[in-house]
Amino acid sequence: MGIFDLFKKKKPDSTFPENELEELLMKSVTDASARKYFYQKLIWNQLFVITANNGQQEGTTVLEKDTTVQFATFEGGQIPVFTSTNRIFDKGIIKEEVSYLSLKGQDLFSIAKGATFILNPYSEYGKELVPKEIESLMNGTIYDELDEEEIQHKANEAFNKIYEEAGKKQEGLIYLDGYKSKSLGASGKERLEQSIIGFKKCLEMIPDYWQSMVLMAKSYQRLERHTEALELLEQAFKIELKNHSIPMEASLEAMHINDIEKALFYSEESIKRKPDDYALMGNHAMNLLIAEKDDEAKETIDKAIELNPKDAINKNILSIIKGVISGKRKRPTFKDSLR
């Protein structure tokens, strides 16, 4: 979790921001480079803390040495702290006059070492300051953490840009639902080749990013480079253990290269990942029939039709299986099923 994950960006108060610290607090929500300056200002600027002391004189008082001051706290023990006096009265939650203490952030955090603070709890821009974060602020290591976060953020932005551009190259060209063979023009082939280059760059940056593997496999599929597509899907299958579409696609590519064992293995794995999917059962039943496992094929398609008796595709598969078993129909091949 990043240091600034708890920032909330909403509609700002009418007087917000009214000083440089508040400006940096607001900018830090979306601007990573502003966060370092925010922390620098936080530690050196005057902060305001409500005190629970009674009987204090009205107006400004300079505390004497060894004076005991009790900070007001929330029920959870957090100490509310404010970047200006106006922030104390935001949203009218505090309606009466209160006593408060003004001191530099560094002094406050030293006095209340180990405490959790809520910065501007009544404002639209606020932040929780936890002990570990304050400790790293006080010893200066927080700036190294911010540098690392910024480097990672830039790397993520670069990755996302390449990934999105590669995906756009595929638009209207790859099969995302089902498979129907159709021609692919020269410009389409060039776009798919460019998408493959993009996804390869993504995998160089994040080697186990299975989404890149699957989409690159889809480009290979349309280019009829089925062996390469299957290799990528098999890699993705080992990384992502729940998605049923990956083994389903792998089974399809195994059919293209006439690998009966792999086609059966992956169609069965897709059902294991989504047991009550009648469409996956229909696909597996056809693979079983092609592999001459007729009894298993009949048993599987019967289960599929039981789940959805009206499905026209599975009714057709049942008819084919019955025809083959009775000897009235020729056993289909993978080539037949891919037409």
Secondary structure, DSSP 4 states (H G I P E B T S, - for coil): --TTTT----PPPTT---SHHHHHHHHTTT-HHHHHHHHHHHHHSEEEEEB---SPPSS--PPPTT---PBP--TTSPEEEESSHHHHTGGGSS-S---EEEEEHHHHHHHTTT--EEESTTSSS-EEE-HHHHHHHHHSTHHHHHHHHHHHHHHHHHHHHHHHHHHHHHTTTS-SSS-------HHHHHHHHHHHHHHHHHHHHSTT-HHHHHHHHHHHHHTT-HHHHHHHHHHHHHH-SS-SHHHHHHHHHHHHTT-HHHHHHHHHHHHHHSTT-HHHHHHHHHHHHHTT-HHHHHHHHHHHHHH-TT-HHHHHHHHHHHHHHHTSSPPP-HHHHT-
